[in-house]
Amino acid sequence: MTELMTAIAEIVRAGGTTMRQAFTAPDKPAYSMKGRQDYLTATDGAVEQLVRDAIERHFPGDAVLGEEGGGSVDGTRLWIVDPVDGTANFARQIPHYCISLGLMVDGRLEAGAIYEPNQDELFMAQRGKGAWLNGERMQVSGVSDIKLSTVEIGWSPRIPVQTYVDMVGRAAHAGCSVRRAGSGALGLAYVAAGRIEAYAEAHINSWDVAGSLLLITEAGGHVSDFWTPGGIANGNPILASNAALKSSMQDLFGTPLI
C-alpha cells in the first residue's frame, strides 16, 4: 500500500470507529433535521472534524470540502468528505452507513475510500493502481443480462418525486431487481465489488460520490461524468454500471457512461 493510501486508510478507520462507538452506545444517537428527510447527528460533525484534523496533520495546506463544514472547492489538492453517509440509517439504528473520503488533484480524482464499520469493510482505490476490499482486488460483476441485474436507485428530496418513480418504473419494467438501501456511497462501492450491477440517482452531492467513483473505474466499471462544471459545489446526476451492461444502463437511464 502506498504512503498516501496508508494515511487514507488510517483516517477513514478512525472516523468509522467514532461512528461505531456512537451507534452502539447505550444512549442512541440523537438527531435533528436539516431539511426534508435530511438527518443530522452530533457524530456527523465530530467525524468531519476528526478527518479535517487528520488531513491537516498528514497533508498540511490541502483544502477540505465537507458535507457539514463546507469549504473551498478550489486548490490543487482537494479532499472531499462525507463523515456519515447514510445518516438516516445511522440515526434510526439501521447498520448501513459509512464514511466517504476522496482526493482530487488538479480537478481529477486520484484516490478514494469508503469504510463501513459494522462489517469492517474498507473499500479503497488509487488511480492506475486498482481497487481493493480489505486488501483483496475488486472487480465489477460480469452479469450481462439486464433481466438478471440488480440496480440501486437513490432518492433525493431535491428532485420531483415523479422523477424517482419513473426511474424505478423503467428499471422494473426492464427486468431489473431494484433496491434502495439509503447510502449512495455504499451503493456505488457495491457496484465496484460486484454485489450489484448499477447505481443511479437523479441528483447526488459530491461528498456522496468522491470516495466511490474511482473504486468503480479501477474495478473495471463505468461512471457518468459527474465532475462537469459545478458538480463539486452543486452536485449532479450519477450513473454507474458494470462493463457488460454499460450500453443497456445508458439507454435505460438516459445518461452517458465513460
Protein Blocks (a to p, Z undefined) as FASTA:
>chain_A
ZZklmmmmmmmmmmmmmmmmmmmpmbacddddfbghiacdfklmmmmmmmmmmmmmmmgh
iacddfklgpafedjbdcdddfbghklmmmnopacdcddddddeehiafbdcdddfklop
acdddehiapaeehiacdddfbfbfklcccdddddfkbcfklmmmmmmmmmmnopacdde
hiaklmmmmmmnopambdcdfbdcfklmmmmmmmmmmnopacddfkgghklmnopadddd
dfklmmmmmmmnopacZZ
